[in-house]
Amino acid sequence: MKLINGTEIAAKVHAETAARIAALQSRGLTPGLAVVLVGDDPASRAYVRSKDKRAAELGIHSVKHELPATTTQAELLALIARLNADPAIHGILVQSPPPKHIDEAAIVLAIDPAKDVDGFHPVNVAKLALDDPTGFVPCTPLGCQRLLTEAGVKTSGARAVVLGRSMIVGKPMALLLMAKSTAERPGGDATVTIAHSRTRDLAAVTREADILIAAIGRPEFVTADMVRDGAVVIDVGINRVDDLIAPKGYRLVGDVDFQNVAPKCAAITPVPGGVGPMTIAMLMANTVTAAERTAA
């Protein structure tokens, strides 16, 4: 069993990104990223801090807008309009989920697609479906694809099962895996099945997978009987489960029962240290791409 180390692969991506930033700075351009957080959700706040810290380390001009939970839809839209018009900002990210009174779909729609480094704007979703490389791909599935290619996993002709159908991971992940592989974006040409909580005889479907992407949001949902011998498993999930022995009273687990599934696998990602670091790495890379396009 091979452990696919997301922390190491993310470090490689960051090194590539830093070189691209240096090239832009030599031309007088510094990539800029604006991260917007509405409310005080602890997990979102920690995630925004990690993004801001990584951007600063790489040399990206990072602007953090932390707004109170009472921020109105109109106030948030006004901020996005200012960021859209700011030439120093190349990427805009509004941390999800916002408070319940905010219409998240309207917020995503308000972001300039050329600055939508999260890849959620309908224009970018359409470009992904159309194999148009000028769009932005959501960071988590893009990171999963990079993990597969860096681990030497052959996707062409492979049977891939994506467990989960969200717009954040499941659907774009399936589109990436079934797309035609290119030199710029390898890791496609797979035969893809999307499975979910309503799939009949789910275990039989997941057992068909040469490559299984688990993104269903349920702790340790994928058990050993759901995975074929020699499969490659990418665990997107990150869930807190109570653990009285752990120093913080909880531990982080994925959507896969790692202890029992790993021995059956040719390769598998751990949680933490697998997909998580790649999401931030691809966000930084997307931001630099946005800046490069303004300089072209």
Phi and psi restraints in degrees (value plus and minus 20) as a CYANA .aco file:
   2 LYS   PHI    -121.1   -81.1
   2 LYS   PSI     110.3   150.3
   3 LEU   PHI    -110.4   -70.4
   3 LEU   PSI     102.3   142.3
   4 ILE   PHI    -106.8   -66.8
   4 ILE   PSI      88.3   128.3
   5 ASN   PHI    -107.2   -67.2
   5 ASN   PSI      81.0   121.0
   6 GLY   PHI     -86.9   -46.9
   6 GLY   PSI     -51.2   -11.2
   7 THR   PHI     -84.6   -44.6
   7 THR   PSI     -63.6   -23.6
   8 GLU   PHI     -88.0   -48.0
   8 GLU   PSI     -62.4   -22.4
   9 ILE   PHI     -88.6   -48.6
   9 ILE   PSI     -57.8   -17.8
  10 ALA   PHI     -81.8   -41.8
  10 ALA   PSI     -57.8   -17.8
  11 ALA   PHI     -82.3   -42.3
  11 ALA   PSI     -57.2   -17.2
  12 LYS   PHI     -85.3   -45.3
  12 LYS   PSI     -62.8   -22.8
  13 VAL   PHI     -82.9   -42.9
  13 VAL   PSI     -63.0   -23.0
  14 HIS   PHI     -81.9   -41.9
  14 HIS   PSI     -57.5   -17.5
  15 ALA   PHI     -83.9   -43.9
  15 ALA   PSI     -62.1   -22.1
  16 GLU   PHI     -82.7   -42.7
  16 GLU   PSI     -62.6   -22.6
  17 THR   PHI     -84.4   -44.4
  17 THR   PSI     -61.9   -21.9
  18 ALA   PHI     -80.9   -40.9
  18 ALA   PSI     -59.3   -19.3
  19 ALA   PHI     -85.1   -45.1
  19 ALA   PSI     -59.6   -19.6
  20 ARG   PHI     -86.9   -46.9
  20 ARG   PSI     -58.1   -18.1
  21 ILE   PHI     -84.4   -44.4
  21 ILE   PSI     -62.4   -22.4
  22 ALA   PHI     -81.1   -41.1
  22 ALA   PSI     -59.8   -19.8
  23 ALA   PHI     -84.3   -44.3
  23 ALA   PSI     -59.9   -19.9
  24 LEU   PHI     -87.3   -47.3
  24 LEU   PSI     -62.8   -22.8
  25 GLN   PHI     -84.2   -44.2
  25 GLN   PSI     -50.6   -10.6
  26 SER   PHI     -86.7   -46.7
  26 SER   PSI     -37.3     2.7
  27 ARG   PHI    -122.3   -82.3
  27 ARG   PSI     -11.1    28.9
  28 GLY   PHI      64.3   104.3
  28 GLY   PSI      -1.2    38.8
  29 LEU   PHI    -143.5  -103.5
  29 LEU   PSI     105.9   145.9
  30 THR   PHI    -130.7   -90.7
  30 THR   PSI     102.6   142.6
  31 PRO   PHI     -80.2   -40.2
  31 PRO   PSI     122.1   162.1
  32 GLY   PHI    -144.0  -104.0
  32 GLY   PSI     115.0   155.0
  33 LEU   PHI    -146.4  -106.4
  33 LEU   PSI     107.1   147.1
  34 ALA   PHI    -128.7   -88.7
  34 ALA   PSI     104.7   144.7
  35 VAL   PHI    -132.7   -92.7
  35 VAL   PSI     107.0   147.0
  36 VAL   PHI    -134.0   -94.0
  36 VAL   PSI     106.7   146.7
  37 LEU   PHI    -142.5  -102.5
  37 LEU   PSI     105.0   145.0
  38 VAL   PHI    -131.0   -91.0
  38 VAL   PSI     102.7   142.7
  39 GLY   PHI      75.2   115.2
  39 GLY   PSI    -194.3  -154.3
  40 ASP   PHI    -148.7  -108.7
  40 ASP   PSI      16.0    56.0
  41 ASP   PHI     -80.8   -40.8
  41 ASP   PSI     103.7   143.7
  42 PRO   PHI     -80.0   -40.0
  42 PRO   PSI     -61.8   -21.8
  43 ALA   PHI     -85.7   -45.7
  43 ALA   PSI     -62.7   -22.7
  44 SER   PHI     -85.3   -45.3
  44 SER   PSI     -60.4   -20.4
  45 ARG   PHI     -82.8   -42.8
  45 ARG   PSI     -62.3   -22.3
  46 ALA   PHI     -85.7   -45.7
  46 ALA   PSI     -59.1   -19.1
  47 TYR   PHI     -86.5   -46.5
  47 TYR   PSI     -61.5   -21.5
  48 VAL   PHI     -84.1   -44.1
  48 VAL   PSI     -59.6   -19.6
  49 ARG   PHI     -81.2   -41.2
  49 ARG   PSI     -61.8   -21.8
  50 SER   PHI     -87.4   -47.4
  50 SER   PSI     -57.4   -17.4
  51 LYS   PHI     -85.1   -45.1
  51 LYS   PSI     -65.2   -25.2
  52 ASP   PHI     -82.7   -42.7
  52 ASP   PSI     -61.7   -21.7
  53 LYS   PHI     -85.1   -45.1
  53 LYS   PSI     -65.5   -25.5
  54 ARG   PHI     -85.6   -45.6
  54 ARG   PSI     -60.4   -20.4
  55 ALA   PHI     -80.2   -40.2
  55 ALA   PSI     -63.9   -23.9
  56 ALA   PHI     -83.2   -43.2
  56 ALA   PSI     -60.1   -20.1
  57 GLU   PHI     -83.5   -43.5
  57 GLU   PSI     -54.3   -14.3
  58 LEU   PHI    -102.7   -62.7
  58 LEU   PSI     -36.5     3.5
  59 GLY   PHI      77.1   117.1
  59 GLY   PSI      -3.4    36.6
  60 ILE   PHI    -103.9   -63.9
  60 ILE   PSI     116.8   156.8
  61 HIS   PHI     -91.3   -51.3
  61 HIS   PSI      87.1   127.1
  62 SER   PHI    -128.7   -88.7
  62 SER   PSI     108.8   148.8
  63 VAL   PHI    -140.9  -100.9
  63 VAL   PSI     105.6   145.6
  64 LYS   PHI    -132.6   -92.6
  64 LYS   PSI     104.4   144.4
  65 HIS   PHI    -131.5   -91.5
  65 HIS   PSI      87.7   127.7
  66 GLU   PHI    -124.1   -84.1
  66 GLU   PSI      90.7   130.7
  67 LEU   PHI    -128.0   -88.0
  67 LEU   PSI     128.9   168.9
  68 PRO   PHI     -87.8   -47.8
  68 PRO   PSI     138.9   178.9
  69 ALA   PHI     -83.0   -43.0
  69 ALA   PSI     -39.2     0.8
  70 THR   PHI    -102.4   -62.4
  70 THR   PSI     -21.4    18.6
  71 THR   PHI     -76.2   -36.2
  71 THR   PSI     113.8   153.8
  72 THR   PHI    -105.9   -65.9
  72 THR   PSI     144.4   184.4
  73 GLN   PHI     -77.3   -37.3
  73 GLN   PSI     -64.5   -24.5
  74 ALA   PHI     -83.5   -43.5
  74 ALA   PSI     -59.3   -19.3
  75 GLU   PHI     -85.6   -45.6
  75 GLU   PSI     -60.9   -20.9
  76 LEU   PHI     -87.3   -47.3
  76 LEU   PSI     -61.7   -21.7
  77 LEU   PHI     -83.7   -43.7
  77 LEU   PSI     -56.4   -16.4
  78 ALA   PHI     -85.0   -45.0
  78 ALA   PSI     -60.6   -20.6
  79 LEU   PHI     -82.7   -42.7
  79 LEU   PSI     -64.5   -24.5
  80 ILE   PHI     -82.0   -42.0
  80 ILE   PSI     -58.9   -18.9
  81 ALA   PHI     -82.1   -42.1
  81 ALA   PSI     -59.8   -19.8
  82 ARG   PHI     -86.1   -46.1
  82 ARG   PSI     -60.4   -20.4
  83 LEU   PHI     -88.8   -48.8
  83 LEU   PSI     -56.8   -16.8
  84 ASN   PHI     -78.9   -38.9
  84 ASN   PSI     -56.2   -16.2
  85 ALA   PHI    -107.3   -67.3
  85 ALA   PSI     -28.1    11.9
  86 ASP   PHI    -105.1   -65.1
  86 ASP   PSI      93.2   133.2
  87 PRO   PHI     -88.2   -48.2
  87 PRO   PSI     -35.9     4.1
  88 ALA   PHI    -101.4   -61.4
  88 ALA   PSI     -31.3     8.7
  89 ILE   PHI    -127.1   -87.1
  89 ILE   PSI      99.9   139.9
  90 HIS   PHI    -124.5   -84.5
  90 HIS   PSI     -41.7    -1.7
  91 GLY   PHI    -153.1  -113.1
  91 GLY   PSI     119.1   159.1
  92 ILE   PHI    -146.2  -106.2
  92 ILE   PSI     111.2   151.2
  93 LEU   PHI    -152.7  -112.7
  93 LEU   PSI     103.6   143.6
  94 VAL   PHI    -124.2   -84.2
  94 VAL   PSI      95.8   135.8
  95 GLN   PHI     -82.4   -42.4
  95 GLN   PSI     113.0   153.0
  96 SER   PHI    -124.2   -84.2
  96 SER   PSI     125.4   165.4
  97 PRO   PHI    -110.0   -70.0
  97 PRO   PSI     127.2   167.2
  98 PRO   PHI    -100.9   -60.9
  98 PRO   PSI     152.1   192.1
  99 PRO   PHI     -76.9   -36.9
  99 PRO   PSI     137.5   177.5
 100 LYS   PHI     -81.1   -41.1
 100 LYS   PSI     -47.5    -7.5
 101 HIS   PHI     -99.3   -59.3
 101 HIS   PSI     -25.4    14.6
 102 ILE   PHI    -114.0   -74.0
 102 ILE   PSI     110.9   150.9
 103 ASP   PHI    -103.1   -63.1
 103 ASP   PSI      79.5   119.5
 104 GLU   PHI     -83.5   -43.5
 104 GLU   PSI     -57.3   -17.3
 105 ALA   PHI     -81.7   -41.7
 105 ALA   PSI     -59.6   -19.6
 106 ALA   PHI     -87.4   -47.4
 106 ALA   PSI     -54.0   -14.0
 107 ILE   PHI     -87.6   -47.6
 107 ILE   PSI     -66.0   -26.0
 108 VAL   PHI     -79.6   -39.6
 108 VAL   PSI     -62.6   -22.6
 109 LEU   PHI     -84.6   -44.6
 109 LEU   PSI     -48.2    -8.2
 110 ALA   PHI     -96.4   -56.4
 110 ALA   PSI     -41.3    -1.3
 111 ILE   PHI     -93.9   -53.9
 111 ILE   PSI     114.8   154.8
 112 ASP   PHI     -77.1   -37.1
 112 ASP   PSI     103.3   143.3
 113 PRO   PHI     -74.8   -34.8
 113 PRO   PSI     -48.9    -8.9
 114 ALA   PHI     -93.4   -53.4
 114 ALA   PSI     -33.3     6.7
 115 LYS   PHI    -133.4   -93.4
 115 LYS   PSI     -15.7    24.3
 116 ASP   PHI    -102.4   -62.4
 116 ASP   PSI      54.8    94.8
 117 VAL   PHI     -93.3   -53.3
 117 VAL   PSI     -27.9    12.1
 118 ASP   PHI    -101.2   -61.2
 118 ASP   PSI     -39.6     0.4
 119 GLY   PHI      56.0    96.0
 119 GLY   PSI       5.3    45.3
 120 PHE   PHI    -122.5   -82.5
 120 PHE   PSI     -30.5     9.5
 121 HIS   PHI     -84.9   -44.9
 121 HIS   PSI     123.2   163.2
 122 PRO   PHI     -74.3   -34.3
 122 PRO   PSI     -52.7   -12.7
 123 VAL   PHI     -83.1   -43.1
 123 VAL   PSI     -63.2   -23.2
 124 ASN   PHI     -92.4   -52.4
 124 ASN   PSI     -55.6   -15.6
 125 VAL   PHI     -81.9   -41.9
 125 VAL   PSI     -62.7   -22.7
 126 ALA   PHI     -84.8   -44.8
 126 ALA   PSI     -60.9   -20.9
 127 LYS   PHI     -83.3   -43.3
 127 LYS   PSI     -57.3   -17.3
 128 LEU   PHI     -83.3   -43.3
 128 LEU   PSI     -64.3   -24.3
 129 ALA   PHI     -84.7   -44.7
 129 ALA   PSI     -49.5    -9.5
 130 LEU   PHI    -112.8   -72.8
 130 LEU   PSI     -13.6    26.4
 131 ASP   PHI      39.3    79.3
 131 ASP   PSI      13.1    53.1
 132 ASP   PHI    -111.6   -71.6
 132 ASP   PSI      91.6   131.6
 133 PRO   PHI     -92.9   -52.9
 133 PRO   PSI     -22.5    17.5
 134 THR   PHI    -103.2   -63.2
 134 THR   PSI     -24.7    15.3
 135 GLY   PHI    -109.0   -69.0
 135 GLY   PSI     152.3   192.3
 136 PHE   PHI    -122.4   -82.4
 136 PHE   PSI     116.9   156.9
 137 VAL   PHI    -119.3   -79.3
 137 VAL   PSI     116.4   156.4
 138 PRO   PHI     -70.1   -30.1
 138 PRO   PSI     120.5   160.5
 139 CYS   PHI     -86.7   -46.7
 139 CYS   PSI     -58.7   -18.7
 140 THR   PHI     -87.9   -47.9
 140 THR   PSI     -70.5   -30.5
 141 PRO   PHI     -83.7   -43.7
 141 PRO   PSI     -55.1   -15.1
 142 LEU   PHI     -83.0   -43.0
 142 LEU   PSI     -58.6   -18.6
 143 GLY   PHI     -86.1   -46.1
 143 GLY   PSI     -58.3   -18.3
 144 CYS   PHI     -82.5   -42.5
 144 CYS   PSI     -62.4   -22.4
 145 GLN   PHI     -82.4   -42.4
 145 GLN   PSI     -60.4   -20.4
 146 ARG   PHI     -86.1   -46.1
 146 ARG   PSI     -58.1   -18.1
 147 LEU   PHI     -78.6   -38.6
 147 LEU   PSI     -63.7   -23.7
 148 LEU   PHI     -83.6   -43.6
 148 LEU   PSI     -65.7   -25.7
 149 THR   PHI     -88.2   -48.2
 149 THR   PSI     -60.0   -20.0
 150 GLU   PHI     -87.0   -47.0
 150 GLU   PSI     -49.9    -9.9
 151 ALA   PHI    -102.7   -62.7
 151 ALA   PSI     -21.2    18.8
 152 GLY   PHI      55.8    95.8
 152 GLY   PSI       2.5    42.5
 153 VAL   PHI    -100.3   -60.3
 153 VAL   PSI     105.4   145.4
 154 LYS   PHI    -101.2   -61.2
 154 LYS   PSI      95.6   135.6
 155 THR   PHI    -113.3   -73.3
 155 THR   PSI     -47.3    -7.3
 156 SER   PHI     -81.6   -41.6
 156 SER   PSI     101.1   141.1
 157 GLY   PHI      61.1   101.1
 157 GLY   PSI     -27.0    13.0
 158 ALA   PHI     -95.3   -55.3
 158 ALA   PSI     133.4   173.4
 159 ARG   PHI    -110.4   -70.4
 159 ARG   PSI      96.8   136.8
 160 ALA   PHI    -133.2   -93.2
 160 ALA   PSI     116.4   156.4
 161 VAL   PHI    -138.2   -98.2
 161 VAL   PSI     104.9   144.9
 162 VAL   PHI    -123.2   -83.2
 162 VAL   PSI      96.3   136.3
 163 LEU   PHI    -115.7   -75.7
 163 LEU   PSI      79.2   119.2
 164 GLY   PHI     111.6   151.6
 164 GLY   PSI     123.3   163.3
 165 ARG   PHI    -149.5  -109.5
 165 ARG   PSI       5.9    45.9
 166 SER   PHI     -91.8   -51.8
 166 SER   PSI     140.1   180.1
 167 MET   PHI     -95.3   -55.3
 167 MET   PSI     -37.6     2.4
 168 ILE   PHI     -99.0   -59.0
 168 ILE   PSI     -60.4   -20.4
 169 VAL   PHI    -147.5  -107.5
 169 VAL   PSI     -80.3   -40.3
 170 GLY   PHI     -76.9   -36.9
 170 GLY   PSI     -76.1   -36.1
 171 LYS   PHI     -86.6   -46.6
 171 LYS   PSI     -68.9   -28.9
 172 PRO   PHI     -84.4   -44.4
 172 PRO   PSI     -51.2   -11.2
 173 MET   PHI     -82.6   -42.6
 173 MET   PSI     -63.8   -23.8
 174 ALA   PHI     -83.2   -43.2
 174 ALA   PSI     -61.8   -21.8
 175 LEU   PHI     -82.9   -42.9
 175 LEU   PSI     -61.0   -21.0
 176 LEU   PHI     -83.8   -43.8
 176 LEU   PSI     -63.9   -23.9
 177 LEU   PHI     -89.2   -49.2
 177 LEU   PSI     -51.1   -11.1
 178 MET   PHI    -110.9   -70.9
 178 MET   PSI     -30.7     9.3
 179 ALA   PHI     -86.0   -46.0
 179 ALA   PSI     138.5   178.5
 180 LYS   PHI     -88.4   -48.4
 180 LYS   PSI     110.5   150.5
 181 SER   PHI     -88.2   -48.2
 181 SER   PSI     121.3   161.3
 182 THR   PHI    -152.2  -112.2
 182 THR   PSI     149.5   189.5
 183 ALA   PHI     -82.8   -42.8
 183 ALA   PSI     -56.3   -16.3
 184 GLU   PHI     -95.4   -55.4
 184 GLU   PSI     -52.2   -12.2
 185 ARG   PHI    -157.6  -117.6
 185 ARG   PSI      62.1   102.1
 186 PRO   PHI     -96.0   -56.0
 186 PRO   PSI     153.7   193.7
 187 GLY   PHI      78.6   118.6
 187 GLY   PSI       5.3    45.3
 188 GLY   PHI    -136.6   -96.6
 188 GLY   PSI    -171.6  -131.6
 189 ASP   PHI      43.2    83.2
 189 ASP   PSI       3.9    43.9
 190 ALA   PHI    -110.1   -70.1
 190 ALA   PSI     139.3   179.3
 191 THR   PHI    -114.6   -74.6
 191 THR   PSI      97.3   137.3
 192 VAL   PHI    -134.2   -94.2
 192 VAL   PSI     115.6   155.6
 193 THR   PHI    -138.8   -98.8
 193 THR   PSI     112.1   152.1
 194 ILE   PHI    -119.2   -79.2
 194 ILE   PSI     104.2   144.2
 195 ALA   PHI    -137.5   -97.5
 195 ALA   PSI     140.0   180.0
 196 HIS   PHI    -179.5  -139.5
 196 HIS   PSI    -191.9  -151.9
 197 SER   PHI     -84.6   -44.6
 197 SER   PSI     -39.2     0.8
 198 ARG   PHI    -119.8   -79.8
 198 ARG   PSI     -16.0    24.0
 199 THR   PHI     -88.1   -48.1
 199 THR   PSI     110.0   150.0
 200 ARG   PHI     -92.9   -52.9
 200 ARG   PSI     114.4   154.4
 201 ASP   PHI      30.5    70.5
 201 ASP   PSI      39.4    79.4
 202 LEU   PHI     -77.0   -37.0
 202 LEU   PSI     -62.1   -22.1
 203 ALA   PHI     -81.1   -41.1
 203 ALA   PSI     -56.8   -16.8
 204 ALA   PHI     -85.8   -45.8
 204 ALA   PSI     -55.3   -15.3
 205 VAL   PHI     -90.0   -50.0
 205 VAL   PSI     -67.7   -27.7
 206 THR   PHI     -87.5   -47.5
 206 THR   PSI     -47.8    -7.8
 207 ARG   PHI     -89.0   -49.0
 207 ARG   PSI     -36.7     3.3
 208 GLU   PHI     -97.7   -57.7
 208 GLU   PSI     -31.6     8.4
 209 ALA   PHI     -98.7   -58.7
 209 ALA   PSI     109.6   149.6
 210 ASP   PHI     -95.5   -55.5
 210 ASP   PSI     -54.8   -14.8
 211 ILE   PHI    -147.2  -107.2
 211 ILE   PSI     102.9   142.9
 212 LEU   PHI    -136.5   -96.5
 212 LEU   PSI     101.1   141.1
 213 ILE   PHI    -124.2   -84.2
 213 ILE   PSI      93.3   133.3
 214 ALA   PHI    -118.8   -78.8
 214 ALA   PSI      91.2   131.2
 215 ALA   PHI    -163.8  -123.8
 215 ALA   PSI      35.6    75.6
 216 ILE   PHI    -124.9   -84.9
 216 ILE   PSI     -31.4     8.6
 217 GLY   PHI      55.6    95.6
 217 GLY   PSI       7.7    47.7
 218 ARG   PHI    -146.8  -106.8
 218 ARG   PSI     106.1   146.1
 219 PRO   PHI     -80.6   -40.6
 219 PRO   PSI     106.7   146.7
 220 GLU   PHI      32.0    72.0
 220 GLU   PSI      16.6    56.6
 221 PHE   PHI     -89.6   -49.6
 221 PHE   PSI     -58.4   -18.4
 222 VAL   PHI    -103.4   -63.4
 222 VAL   PSI      93.7   133.7
 223 THR   PHI    -122.9   -82.9
 223 THR   PSI     151.2   191.2
 224 ALA   PHI     -79.7   -39.7
 224 ALA   PSI     -53.5   -13.5
 225 ASP   PHI     -91.7   -51.7
 225 ASP   PSI     -28.6    11.4
 226 MET   PHI    -116.3   -76.3
 226 MET   PSI     -20.2    19.8
 227 VAL   PHI    -145.1  -105.1
 227 VAL   PSI     112.3   152.3
 228 ARG   PHI     -98.2   -58.2
 228 ARG   PSI     135.4   175.4
 229 ASP   PHI     -83.1   -43.1
 229 ASP   PSI     113.4   153.4
 230 GLY   PHI      64.4   104.4
 230 GLY   PSI     -12.2    27.8
 231 ALA   PHI     -95.1   -55.1
 231 ALA   PSI     139.6   179.6
 232 VAL   PHI    -124.5   -84.5
 232 VAL   PSI     108.1   148.1
 233 VAL   PHI    -140.5  -100.5
 233 VAL   PSI     104.6   144.6
 234 ILE   PHI    -129.2   -89.2
 234 ILE   PSI      95.9   135.9
 235 ASP   PHI    -120.0   -80.0
 235 ASP   PSI      85.2   125.2
 236 VAL   PHI    -103.3   -63.3
 236 VAL   PSI     -42.2    -2.2
 237 GLY   PHI     -87.3   -47.3
 237 GLY   PSI     127.7   167.7
 238 ILE   PHI    -162.6  -122.6
 238 ILE   PSI      92.0   132.0
 239 ASN   PHI    -150.5  -110.5
 239 ASN   PSI     121.8   161.8
 240 ARG   PHI    -110.3   -70.3
 240 ARG   PSI     108.0   148.0
 241 VAL   PHI    -144.2  -104.2
 241 VAL   PSI     123.5   163.5
 242 ASP   PHI     -82.6   -42.6
 242 ASP   PSI     117.6   157.6
 243 ASP   PHI    -171.5  -131.5
 243 ASP   PSI      82.6   122.6
 244 LEU   PHI     -86.4   -46.4
 244 LEU   PSI     -40.1    -0.1
 245 ILE   PHI    -100.5   -60.5
 245 ILE   PSI     -48.5    -8.5
 246 ALA   PHI     -88.0   -48.0
 246 ALA   PSI     126.9   166.9
 247 PRO   PHI     -76.4   -36.4
 247 PRO   PSI     -56.9   -16.9
 248 LYS   PHI    -112.4   -72.4
 248 LYS   PSI     -20.2    19.8
 249 GLY   PHI      64.4   104.4
 249 GLY   PSI     -17.5    22.5
 250 TYR   PHI    -172.1  -132.1
 250 TYR   PSI     146.4   186.4
 251 ARG   PHI    -156.1  -116.1
 251 ARG   PSI     140.0   180.0
 252 LEU   PHI    -117.1   -77.1
 252 LEU   PSI     111.5   151.5
 253 VAL   PHI    -152.3  -112.3
 253 VAL   PSI     140.3   180.3
 254 GLY   PHI    -111.1   -71.1
 254 GLY   PSI    -184.7  -144.7
 255 ASP   PHI    -106.0   -66.0
 255 ASP   PSI     -21.6    18.4
 256 VAL   PHI    -135.5   -95.5
 256 VAL   PSI     117.4   157.4
 257 ASP   PHI     -93.5   -53.5
 257 ASP   PSI      63.0   103.0
 258 PHE   PHI     -75.5   -35.5
 258 PHE   PSI     -65.9   -25.9
 259 GLN   PHI     -78.0   -38.0
 259 GLN   PSI     -59.6   -19.6
 260 ASN   PHI    -114.3   -74.3
 260 ASN   PSI     -43.8    -3.8
 261 VAL   PHI    -104.6   -64.6
 261 VAL   PSI     -60.4   -20.4
 262 ALA   PHI     -71.9   -31.9
 262 ALA   PSI     -63.6   -23.6
 263 PRO   PHI     -80.0   -40.0
 263 PRO   PSI     -40.7    -0.7
 264 LYS   PHI    -106.9   -66.9
 264 LYS   PSI     -32.8     7.2
 265 CYS   PHI    -112.1   -72.1
 265 CYS   PSI     130.4   170.4
 266 ALA   PHI     -94.4   -54.4
 266 ALA   PSI     -55.7   -15.7
 267 ALA   PHI    -178.0  -138.0
 267 ALA   PSI     129.9   169.9
 268 ILE   PHI    -175.4  -135.4
 268 ILE   PSI     130.1   170.1
 269 THR   PHI    -114.2   -74.2
 269 THR   PSI     123.5   163.5
 270 PRO   PHI    -105.7   -65.7
 270 PRO   PSI     147.2   187.2
 271 VAL   PHI    -155.3  -115.3
 271 VAL   PSI     101.0   141.0
 272 PRO   PHI     -97.7   -57.7
 272 PRO   PSI     159.3   199.3
 273 GLY   PHI      74.8   114.8
 273 GLY   PSI      -8.8    31.2
 274 GLY   PHI    -132.4   -92.4
 274 GLY   PSI    -117.2   -77.2
 275 VAL   PHI     -91.5   -51.5
 275 VAL   PSI     -55.9   -15.9
 276 GLY   PHI     -69.4   -29.4
 276 GLY   PSI     -74.2   -34.2
 277 PRO   PHI     -81.1   -41.1
 277 PRO   PSI     -47.5    -7.5
 278 MET   PHI     -91.9   -51.9
 278 MET   PSI     -50.7   -10.7
 279 THR   PHI     -81.3   -41.3
 279 THR   PSI     -67.1   -27.1
 280 ILE   PHI     -87.6   -47.6
 280 ILE   PSI     -58.6   -18.6
 281 ALA   PHI     -80.3   -40.3
 281 ALA   PSI     -62.1   -22.1
 282 MET   PHI     -94.2   -54.2
 282 MET   PSI     -49.9    -9.9
 283 LEU   PHI     -81.7   -41.7
 283 LEU   PSI     -65.1   -25.1
 284 MET   PHI     -84.3   -44.3
 284 MET   PSI     -61.8   -21.8
 285 ALA   PHI     -83.8   -43.8
 285 ALA   PSI     -61.5   -21.5
 286 ASN   PHI     -82.7   -42.7
 286 ASN   PSI     -58.7   -18.7
 287 THR   PHI     -83.1   -43.1
 287 THR   PSI     -61.6   -21.6
 288 VAL   PHI     -87.5   -47.5
 288 VAL   PSI     -58.5   -18.5
 289 THR   PHI     -79.1   -39.1
 289 THR   PSI     -63.4   -23.4
 290 ALA   PHI     -80.0   -40.0
 290 ALA   PSI     -61.7   -21.7
 291 ALA   PHI     -87.0   -47.0
 291 ALA   PSI     -61.6   -21.6
 292 GLU   PHI     -80.9   -40.9
 292 GLU   PSI     -55.8   -15.8
 293 ARG   PHI     -88.4   -48.4
 293 ARG   PSI     -50.6   -10.6
 294 THR   PHI     -93.5   -53.5
 294 THR   PSI     -42.5    -2.5
 295 ALA   PHI    -113.9   -73.9
 295 ALA   PSI     -28.6    11.4
